[in-house]
Amino acid sequence: MNESIAHSGAWGIALIVIVLVSWLFYRYFAPIRWREWAGAGLVQAFIIALYAEMYGFPLTIYLLVRFFGLDSAYVSANLWSTLIGLGETGMLISMLLGFGLALIGIGLFVQGWRQVHRARKEDRLVTHGLYAFVRHPQYTGLFLALFGEGVVHWPTLFSVGLFPLIVLAYYRLARHEERHMLAEFGDTYRAYQRRVPMFIPRWGQWRRFADASQDGIDDSDSQWRKRP
């Protein structure tokens, strides 16, 4: 077992990655209200647990092997390759799929932040770009990135367990934000709600949605009005 997870124990690398990923998250999320901090706290716990196991100590694999009688000829720090028994091939497949989802998610997260940040500065409602496909592309991107990295690429007991809690927390945060948007933009936002899904694009729009994460910001056609 020790030979299969020889990369474990690299706590210095774990610390560096945790700091870098946390900086990226807080750079583009910038929580202000307590509801935002609550969701951010769950994400922070997810990040710490994920990379502490990835580069530090493989707690999930240790528990499965030592306490749950996992019988496998190949024990890896990656949960899927251990359970399925595909060895390095399984690790490579999960890594590529996970990184792909994570990169798409990060692109959505960053581009969504740029669009909404510019709209807030100009006191308007953005309904084009990513926001033409979902009402909360930042959260969609966050979910994809966390799912890709912490469930597909490197699942742990903590990352798999925290993921649905994170989705629930940001769903409630999104509903709270939308109440504010309705109070501010009224019927304009209500019509937008009826037209555009919350987190998941409609069938057949995923490719255009992903492409929009790489497009330049062009909100000239966005519907907006000043506050009274």
N, C-alpha and C positions, 0 to 999 in steps of 0.2 A: 504493500500500500504506500509506503514512504517513497518508493521510487516513482510511482505513477503520479504523485502530486508533489514532485520535488520543487516546483516553483512556489509552493506555499511557504509561509514564513517571511516573505518579502514585505515586511511592515512599512519600510520606508517608501516603497512604490505604492502601497495601499494608501498611505497618508497623502502622497503627492496627487494621486488620481482623485481621491475624495475631495481635496481642496480645489482642484481644477474643475471638476464636474459641479461642485457646489457653487463655485464662482460663476460658472456659466448659467446655472439655474437662477441664482439671485440677481445676476446682471440683467436678465430679461424678464424676470417675474416681478422683482421689487415689491414684496408684500408691504402693505400699509396698515390695513384694518386687521382686527383680530381674527376674522374668518380666513383671511389670506394667510396669516401667520400659522393658523392651525393646519391648513393644507400643506404649507411649506414645511412644517415640522414633520409631517408624515413622509414627504418626499425626502427630507434630509435623513430621516431614519432609514429609508429605503436605500439611499446612496451609501451610507455608512455600512449598513449590513451587507449590501451587495459586494462592495469592493474589499471589505474586511475579509469576507470569505474567499473572494477571487484570488487575492494576493496574500492574505494572512493565514487564517486557519479554516480549513474546509469543514465547518461544523455540521452542515447538512449531511455530507457523505459520511462523516464520522458517526453520527447518530444512526444513520441507516445501516451501516455495516456493524457497529458494535451492539446496538440495542434492538434493532428490528430484524436481525438475521438475514440481511441482504446477502445472497449467495451469487457472486459474480466473479468470473475469471479475470475480468478487467475492471479495476476500480480507478475511476478518474475523478478529478475535482468537479467535472461537469456532470450534472445530475442525469441529463438525458442520455449521454453516451454510456453512463454506468448502468442505468436501468434497462436500456434497449440492447446493450452489449455490442455497440458498433465501434467502440474504441475511438481511435483518432479520426476515422471517417465521420463518426457521429459528432465529434467535437467540431470538426471543420464545417459540417453542414449547419449545425446550430449557430456557429459563430457567424457564418456568412449571412444566414437569414436574419439573425438578431441584429447584426451591424447594419444590414440594409434597412430594416424597420427603424432602427435608432437614428440613422442619418436622415431618413425622410421625416421622422418626427422632429428632429432638431431644426430642419429647414422650415417646417410648418411653424414651429414654436417661434423662431427668430423673425420670420417674415410677418407672422401674425402680430407680434409685438411691435414691429416697425410700423405696420399699417394703423393699428389702434393708437399708438403713441402719437403719430402725426395727426390723426383725426381728433384726439383729445386736445392737442395744442391749438387746433383750428376750430374747436368747438362745434364739431359736426358728427354725424352718424355715417360710418363707412359701411357700405353694402356691396362693394365690388372687390375684385381680387379674390383672396381666400374667403372673404366674408360673403361672397356670392354663393358659396357652396355649403358652408356651415356658419353658425352664429358665433362659435367659440373655437376658432382654429388653433389658438394657443393651447387650449386644453386638449384638443385632439392630438396635436403634435406631442404634448407632454405624455399623453397616454401611450402613443405609439412608441416613443423613445423608451419609456420605462418598460413597456411590454417586451420590446425587442431585446433590450439589454438584460432585464432582470427576470424574464420568464422564458424567452426563447434561447438567448445566448448562454446565460449563466444563472439558471434558476436555483434559488435557495429557499429554505423554509420561510425565512423572513421576507424575501422579495415577493414570493408567490402569495404569501399571506397578506402583505401590506398593499399589494396592487389593487384589489377590489375596494379596500378602505380609501385609497387615494382617489379612485374613480368616484366613489360616493361623496367624499369631501368636496371635490371640485364640481360635482353635479349640483350640490347644495349651494356652493359659492356662485355658480353660474345662474341659478334661479334667483338668488339674492341680487346679483348684478342686473338681471333683466327687469326686476321690479323697479330699480332705479332708472333704467332706460325707458320703461313705460311711463314713469312719472315725468321724465324729461322730454321725450319725443312723442309720446302719445300714440295716435293712430298710425303715424309713420312707422314706428317700431312694431306696432301690433301687426300691421300688414307684412312687415319683414319677417316676423315670427311665423306667420302662416305660410310664407313662401319658402323659407330656408330652414333645414333641419338644425338641430342643436349641435351635435358632435359628429355625426356620421353622414357623409355625403350620400345623395340619392344613388340608386343603382346606375352604373354606367358613367358616373362623374368622377370616380377616384383618380383616373389618369389626369384629367384636367385639373383636379384639385392638387395633385402632386406637382404638376407642371407650374401651377400658380405660385407654389412656394419658392420657385426660382426666378419668377418674373420680377421686373422692376415695379416699383410702386406707382400706380396710376389711378388715383382716386378722383379724377376730375369729374366723373359722372355720378359720384356718390350722392345719395339723397341726404340732405342735411338742413338744419335750421338752427338759428341762434337761440340760446336760452331767452325766455321772456325777461 
